[in-house]
Amino acid sequence: MATLKERRRTDKERQKRWRLRQREKGKKQISAMLSLKAQIILNREKRRTHSTTSDVIERAVLQLAEAPKDAKPQEPA
């Protein structure tokens, strides 16, 4: 059985490999602060689509580019 210290080391190595693979795919890590309402919507969409947080956010951002140019942006609640 791995000790806690060994487990943390292997977890960090796994995360490092995952981040490297994502960068190789052209992705970049970002951070954001969301309102409670946005978090609820994000979590609902993740459950509905069985997607990751990254996938849901990426789809939402890409849909912004497809929106009609004359559409007025909605004000946050």
Secondary structure as GFF3:
##gff-version 3
##sequence-region A 1 77
A	DSSP	alpha_helix	4	24	.	.	.	ID=ss1
A	DSSP	alpha_helix	36	49	.	.	.	ID=ss2
A	DSSP	alpha_helix	53	66	.	.	.	ID=ss3
###
